């Protein structure tokens, strides 16, 4: 498996090949997220009937979650040097919608339960479940609940490395703050998204090579002795 430095270096190179798309993908979600947040405030504190407000609010959340999962899938493509598309995160919105949202909801529920019990176990479980949304994006034949279970198996023994992986971007986040977020938009954000997608790919392929998970469980097939293909 590639080291943290190797994953980030490879991600940086792959991201530069599709830099425009890598910038626009998270920007598009931000552009959608702000209006959705405004809608959420309006329906929460506005004059609409309570039942109607609740229905609108409950409709906004799943759309946001599934769009983000679709975006993760496009960053997996970028890391794999495949052509990513902004249109795909919207055109695939209705593809496995309930499975994607259900998997993210199931993950969030268990993280919340563990966090309520104890803070540290909540963090540990969050790291254990951290690949769930990537699995949902990458493996359309994996069910919502199985995505969580597979994430736990794929991250077993690597949770500290995942935690350190996240901390390694701390300096970039500080620099982004000094530029009022401009650096984050044009470089740090796309770099982080591609790197985390790369971390998923490397942990997935590592788990496949070591027999922790099987290609059948992920709905994939081996392309050779040392190469695992991504078959969306």
ZIKAPE-V10666 format. One record per residue. RES is the residue in one letter. PHI is phi in whole degrees, 0 to 359 (NA if undefined). Layout:
res:RES phi:PHI
res:RES phi:PHI
This chain:
res:X phi:NA
res:X phi:296
res:X phi:285
res:X phi:304
res:X phi:296
res:X phi:291
res:X phi:298
res:X phi:292
res:X phi:293
res:X phi:294
res:X phi:297
res:X phi:298
res:X phi:294
res:X phi:295
res:X phi:296
res:X phi:294
res:X phi:292
res:X phi:229
res:X phi:302
res:X phi:300
res:X phi:296
res:X phi:297
res:X phi:283
res:X phi:289
res:X phi:304
res:X phi:290
res:X phi:297
res:X phi:295
res:X phi:293
res:X phi:295
res:X phi:296
res:X phi:279
res:X phi:296
res:X phi:296
res:X phi:300
res:X phi:296
res:X phi:295
res:X phi:297
res:X phi:300
res:X phi:300
res:X phi:293
res:X phi:295
res:X phi:287
res:X phi:281
res:X phi:249
res:X phi:277
res:X phi:273
res:X phi:295
res:X phi:303
res:X phi:301
res:X phi:295
res:X phi:295
res:X phi:299
res:X phi:296
res:X phi:298
res:X phi:296
res:X phi:298
res:X phi:289
res:X phi:279
res:X phi:291
res:X phi:299
res:X phi:300
res:X phi:299
res:X phi:298
res:X phi:296
res:X phi:291
res:X phi:299
res:X phi:292
res:X phi:297
res:X phi:298
res:X phi:296
res:X phi:302
res:X phi:297
res:X phi:289
res:X phi:288
res:X phi:297
res:X phi:298
res:X phi:300
res:X phi:297
res:X phi:275
res:X phi:59
res:X phi:255
res:X phi:287
res:X phi:266
res:X phi:218
res:X phi:296
res:X phi:299
res:X phi:296
res:X phi:291
res:X phi:265
res:X phi:294
res:X phi:265
res:X phi:299
res:X phi:269
res:X phi:274
res:X phi:54
res:X phi:303
res:X phi:294
res:X phi:295
res:X phi:295
res:X phi:293
res:X phi:298
res:X phi:294
res:X phi:293
res:X phi:296
res:X phi:298
res:X phi:297
res:X phi:299
res:X phi:299
res:X phi:289
res:X phi:297
res:X phi:296
res:X phi:298
res:X phi:295
res:X phi:291
res:X phi:294
res:X phi:293
res:X phi:211
res:X phi:292
res:X phi:299
res:X phi:302
res:X phi:297
res:X phi:294
res:X phi:298
res:X phi:293
res:X phi:300
res:X phi:292
res:X phi:295
res:X phi:268
res:X phi:295
res:X phi:268
res:X phi:304
res:X phi:292
res:X phi:290
res:X phi:296
res:X phi:299
res:X phi:283
res:X phi:269
res:X phi:233
res:X phi:296
res:X phi:268
res:X phi:271
res:X phi:287
res:X phi:301
res:X phi:290
res:X phi:294
res:X phi:300
res:X phi:293
res:X phi:296
res:X phi:293
res:X phi:299
res:X phi:298
res:X phi:289
res:X phi:289
res:X phi:266
res:X phi:300
res:X phi:87
res:X phi:237
res:X phi:297
res:X phi:295
res:X phi:295
res:X phi:294
res:X phi:298
res:X phi:295
res:X phi:303
res:X phi:294
res:X phi:296
res:X phi:293
res:X phi:264
res:X phi:302
res:X phi:298
res:X phi:297
res:X phi:294
res:X phi:297
res:X phi:299
res:X phi:296
res:X phi:296
res:X phi:293
res:X phi:258
res:X phi:58
res:X phi:87
res:X phi:296
res:X phi:298
res:X phi:296
res:X phi:292
res:X phi:272
res:X phi:218
res:X phi:298
res:X phi:301
res:X phi:301
res:X phi:296
res:X phi:293
res:X phi:299
res:X phi:293
res:X phi:294
res:X phi:293
res:X phi:297
res:X phi:295
res:X phi:300
res:X phi:300
res:X phi:302
res:X phi:291
res:X phi:291
res:X phi:298
res:X phi:293
res:X phi:296
res:X phi:295
res:X phi:292
res:X phi:296
res:X phi:269
res:X phi:76
res:X phi:291
res:X phi:229
res:X phi:250
res:X phi:299
res:X phi:295
res:X phi:296
res:X phi:266
res:X phi:74
res:X phi:240
res:X phi:223
res:X phi:291
res:X phi:265
res:X phi:167
res:X phi:291
res:X phi:238
res:X phi:234
res:X phi:248
res:X phi:269
res:X phi:255
res:X phi:243
res:X phi:283
